[in-house]
């Protein structure tokens, strides 16, 4: 009855809602890969993952050519078994971004089916710790914004009751970053959390120098200061500064997180459900972090991460970057600075099928 009878995938391009720049790139568009699954008992599940600007067609090809045909006839209730089968069938291309993104699109569809069958929302079925999670804003912190614009954005977030904001760093000279950070801290006072994100743009030596300069601003974390594959550099940097080092959006497997956490290279774990391969491995990373007494503050995808962060006891923050409003009929609720996980069965994302169809590119 719960056997998968049909599996399809398609690609949708989403324009950015606002100009977004960091130290290494501009966010030009979101390539959103959808997987739709149908089962013999009449249920339909919809999952998704994404890339920023490139790689979407590669993910789609892997799904259509290799992964989706393996799903037909499998019991959709056996999520771990299905995920493992797909993972090992692509062993020649794992661990890697394209494979993890493809796995995530399938896995989120399987979890949508699991929640629909149980008539439970994702936040409860994945753990059920709480329904509301603190929210921080990234939209007012992009690197191209002036200092006055950063200050105005932070003050607006503070007035709205949000407990934190994130600012991009990586200006050519350290004093430029520091002047911007000081201006925001002076404007908002000591009660607002300020995080910074370098987007992997620095060497170890430069990250150490900037971390030392940033200490006076009282930052909540320093995100992706170094390339994600520089484990040794992150270990050394974490030992050299009192600012927690945040990593995870560019790690693609549970084992990569294990190495970072065990080595003491991560003070904040930023696991991304799409890039790690879906909800199934996301929860494993969250529980790994909990075992090491670390908090989870996932990267992007707030519409699904609100439910996952609410599910686990060490979920600290949801990042506010709205990017699905063009293809959804409703928005994630925000109450008193907290994101509220949807209480309807399934993933809880109110997809607009007509808007999705209008934006299909393949």
C-alpha positions in Angstrom: 0.0 0.0 0.0 2.8 2.4 0.7 5.0 1.4 -2.3 6.2 4.2 -4.4 4.5 4.1 -7.8 5.7 7.3 -9.4 8.7 9.5 -9.0 9.4 12.7 -11.0 11.8 15.5 -10.8 11.8 19.0 -12.3 13.8 22.3 -12.0 12.4 25.7 -11.1 14.4 29.0 -11.3 13.6 31.6 -8.6 14.7 35.2 -8.9 16.4 36.7 -5.9 14.1 38.9 -3.7 16.8 41.5 -3.1 20.4 42.1 -4.0 22.7 39.8 -2.0 26.5 40.0 -1.9 29.2 38.6 0.2 33.0 38.4 0.1 33.1 35.9 -2.7 29.9 36.0 -4.8 26.5 37.5 -5.6 23.3 35.5 -5.2 22.0 35.6 -8.7 19.2 33.1 -8.6 18.0 30.0 -6.8 17.8 26.8 -8.9 15.2 24.7 -7.0 15.0 21.0 -7.7 11.7 19.3 -6.8 11.0 15.6 -6.4 7.4 14.4 -6.4 6.5 11.0 -5.1 3.3 9.1 -5.3 2.4 5.9 -3.4 0.0 3.1 -4.0 -2.3 4.2 -1.1 -2.9 7.6 -2.8 -0.5 9.9 -0.9 1.7 12.5 -2.7 4.9 13.9 -1.2 6.9 16.9 -2.5 10.5 17.5 -1.6 13.1 19.9 -2.8 16.7 21.1 -2.6 18.5 24.0 -4.2 21.7 25.5 -5.7 22.7 29.2 -5.9 23.1 29.9 -9.6 24.8 26.8 -11.0 24.5 23.0 -10.9 20.7 22.6 -10.9 20.7 20.7 -14.2 23.4 18.3 -12.9 21.3 17.5 -9.8 18.3 17.0 -12.0 20.2 14.6 -14.4 21.5 12.5 -11.4 17.9 12.2 -10.2 16.3 11.3 -13.5 19.1 9.0 -14.8 20.0 7.1 -11.6 18.0 7.8 -8.4 14.4 8.0 -9.3 14.2 4.7 -11.2 15.4 2.9 -8.0 12.5 4.3 -6.0 9.7 2.5 -7.9 8.3 -0.3 -5.8 10.1 0.7 -2.6 8.2 1.1 0.6 8.1 4.9 1.3 7.8 4.2 5.1 11.3 2.8 5.2 13.1 6.1 4.9 16.5 5.0 6.3 16.5 2.0 3.9 15.7 4.1 0.9 18.2 6.7 1.7 21.0 4.2 2.3 20.2 2.4 -1.0 20.4 5.6 -3.0 23.5 6.7 -1.2 25.4 3.5 -1.9 24.1 3.3 -5.5 26.0 6.6 -6.1 29.1 5.6 -4.2 31.4 6.7 -7.0 30.2 10.3 -6.7 29.9 10.6 -2.9 30.6 12.5 -0.8 29.9 15.5 -3.0 27.5 18.4 -3.4 25.6 17.2 -6.5 24.9 13.8 -4.9 23.9 15.3 -1.5 21.6 17.8 -3.1 19.9 15.0 -5.2 19.5 12.8 -2.1 18.0 15.7 -0.2 15.3 16.3 -2.8 14.2 12.6 -2.5 14.6 12.5 1.3 12.5 15.6 2.0 9.7 14.1 -0.2 9.9 10.9 1.8 9.6 12.8 5.1 6.7 14.8 3.6 5.0 11.4 3.0 5.9 10.1 6.5 4.3 13.2 8.1 1.2 13.1 5.9 0.7 9.4 6.7 1.1 10.0 10.4 -1.0 13.2 10.2 1.7 15.1 12.1 3.8 18.2 11.4 7.5 17.8 10.7 8.6 19.6 13.8 6.8 17.1 16.0 7.6 13.9 14.1 11.3 14.8 13.8 11.5 15.3 17.6 8.9 17.7 18.9 11.0 19.8 21.3 9.2 23.1 20.8 7.3 24.9 18.2 8.9 28.4 18.2 12.6 29.2 17.6 14.5 32.5 17.9 15.1 34.3 14.5 18.0 36.3 13.3 18.1 38.5 10.2 20.7 38.3 7.4 18.9 40.4 4.8 20.1 43.7 6.3 23.7 42.7 6.5 25.0 42.2 2.9 28.5 43.3 2.1 27.5 45.9 -0.6 25.3 47.8 1.9 26.7 51.1 3.4 27.4 51.4 7.1 24.3 53.6 7.5 22.2 50.9 5.8 23.6 48.2 8.1 22.7 50.3 11.2 19.2 51.0 9.9 18.6 47.3 9.2 19.9 46.2 12.6 17.7 48.8 14.4 14.7 47.7 12.4 15.3 44.0 13.4 15.8 45.0 17.0 12.6 47.1 17.0 10.7 44.1 15.5 11.8 42.0 18.5 14.3 39.8 16.6 17.2 38.7 18.9 20.0 38.7 16.4 21.4 40.0 13.1 24.2 38.7 10.8 26.6 41.0 8.9 28.9 40.0 6.1 32.6 40.7 6.5 35.5 40.5 4.1 36.1 44.1 3.1 39.6 44.7 1.6 41.0 46.0 4.9 40.3 45.0 8.5 39.5 48.6 9.6 36.6 48.7 7.1 35.0 45.7 8.6 35.6 46.9 12.1 34.2 50.3 11.5 30.9 48.8 10.2 30.6 46.4 13.1 31.3 49.0 15.7 28.7 51.3 14.2 26.1 48.6 14.4 27.1 47.6 18.0 27.0 51.2 19.1 23.5 51.7 17.6 21.9 48.5 19.0 23.6 48.3 22.4 24.7 45.1 24.1 21.5 43.1 24.1 21.3 42.2 20.4 23.3 39.2 19.1 25.6 40.2 16.2 27.1 37.4 14.0 29.5 37.8 11.1 30.0 35.7 8.0 33.2 35.7 5.9 32.0 33.1 3.3 35.3 31.2 3.3 37.2 34.2 2.0 40.2 34.4 4.3 43.5 32.7 5.0 44.1 31.4 8.5 46.5 34.3 9.2 44.0 36.9 8.1 41.0 35.2 9.9 43.1 35.2 13.1 43.9 38.9 12.7 40.3 39.9 12.1 39.0 37.7 14.9 41.3 39.5 17.3 40.1 42.9 16.0 36.4 41.8 16.2 36.7 40.7 19.8 35.7 44.2 21.1 32.4 44.0 19.2 31.2 41.0 21.3 30.2 38.7 18.4 28.0 35.7 18.8 29.9 33.8 16.1 32.4 34.1 13.2 31.0 32.1 10.3 33.0 30.3 7.6 36.2 32.3 8.0 38.2 29.7 6.0 37.6 27.3 3.1 35.4 24.5 4.3 38.0 21.8 3.6 40.6 23.5 5.8 39.9 21.5 9.0 43.3 22.2 10.5 42.9 25.9 10.0 39.5 25.9 11.7 41.0 24.0 14.7 43.8 26.5 15.1 41.5 29.5 14.7 38.9 28.1 17.2 41.7 27.8 19.7 43.0 31.3 19.0 39.8 33.3 19.6 37.0 33.5 22.1 34.5 34.1 19.3 32.6 30.8 18.5 33.5 29.6 15.0 30.4 28.6 12.9 30.7 26.1 10.1 28.5 23.7 8.2 26.8 25.1 5.2 29.5 23.8 3.0 29.8 20.4 4.6 28.1 17.6 2.7 28.0 14.5 5.0 27.6 13.4 8.6 31.2 12.2 8.5 32.5 15.6 7.6 30.6 17.1 10.6 32.0 14.4 12.8 35.5 15.3 12.0 34.9 19.0 12.6 33.1 18.5 15.9 35.5 15.9 17.2 38.5 18.1 16.4 37.0 21.1 18.2 36.8 23.1 15.0 33.1 24.1 15.4 31.5 26.2 18.1 28.2 26.5 16.1 26.9 23.8 13.8 25.2 25.2 10.6 24.0 22.0 8.9 22.0 22.7 5.7 19.2 20.1 5.0 19.8 20.3 1.3 23.5 20.2 1.3 23.9 17.4 3.8 21.5 15.1 1.9 18.1 15.6 3.5 16.3 15.4 6.8 17.6 12.0 7.6 21.2 13.0 7.9 20.3 16.5 9.2 18.9 14.9 12.3 22.0 12.8 12.8 24.2 15.9 12.6 22.0 17.7 15.1 22.2 14.8 17.5 25.9 14.6 17.0 26.2 18.3 17.9 24.0 17.7 21.0 26.3 14.9 22.2 29.2 17.5 22.0 27.1 20.2 23.8 26.9 22.3 20.6 24.1 24.4 19.3 22.6 24.1 15.8 21.8 27.2 13.7 21.1 25.9 10.2 22.0 27.7 7.0 19.3 29.3 4.8 16.0 27.4 3.8 14.1 28.9 6.7 10.8 27.4 5.5 12.0 23.9 6.3 14.7 24.6 8.9 12.1 26.2 11.2 10.6 22.8 11.7 13.9 20.9 12.1 15.4 23.5 14.5 12.2 23.3 16.6 12.4 19.5 16.6 15.7 19.3 18.5 16.7 20.6 22.0 19.9 22.2 20.8 18.3 24.2 18.0 19.3 27.8 18.7 18.4 30.0 15.7 16.6 30.1 12.4 18.1 32.4 9.7 15.7 34.8 8.0 16.3 34.9 4.3 13.0 34.6 2.5 13.4 33.1 -0.9 10.3 31.0 -1.6 7.6 33.6 -1.4 7.2 33.6 -5.2 6.1 30.0 -5.2 4.2 29.7 -1.8 0.8 30.9 -0.8 1.7 31.9 2.8 4.8 32.9 4.7 6.5 31.5 7.8 4.8 33.1 10.9 7.0 35.3 13.2 5.8 36.0 16.7 7.8 38.1 19.2 11.1 37.5 17.4 10.5 33.8 17.0 9.9 31.7 13.9 6.8 29.5 14.3 7.0 26.0 12.9 3.8 25.1 10.9 1.4 22.7 12.7 -0.1 21.1 9.6 0.8 17.5 8.5 3.8 17.2 6.1 6.7 19.6 5.6 4.3 22.5 6.2 5.3 24.5 3.2 2.2 26.0 1.4 3.3 25.5 -2.2 1.6 27.4 -5.0 1.6 24.8 -7.8 0.6 27.3 -10.5 3.4 29.6 -9.6 5.8 26.6 -9.6 4.6 25.5 -13.0 5.1 29.0 -14.4 8.8 28.9 -13.4 9.8 25.4 -14.6 12.8 25.5 -16.8 13.2 21.8 -17.4 
